[in-house]
Amino acid sequence: MALNKLLIESYVAISLNYVLFIASKPYRSSL
């Protein structure tokens, strides 16, 4: 159960980092 929770938290964290990276790309290229 704890391992499953850890996997979900890791997946969510990676997904958020990926979304932020993609979202910041156009912003950086416009500078």
C-alpha positions, -999 to 999 in steps of 0.1 A, spaced: 0 0 0 28 24 9 47 15 -22 17 22 -43 12 56 -27 49 64 -34 45 54 -70 15 76 -74 32 106 -58 63 101 -80 41 99 -111 22 131 -101 54 150 -94 70 140 -127 38 149 -146 37 183 -129 74 189 -137 68 179 -174 38 202 -177 56 231 -162 86 225 -185 64 224 -216 44 255 -204 76 275 -198 91 267 -232 72 292 -253 77 318 -225 115 314 -226 116 314 -264 97 347 -265 122 365 -243 
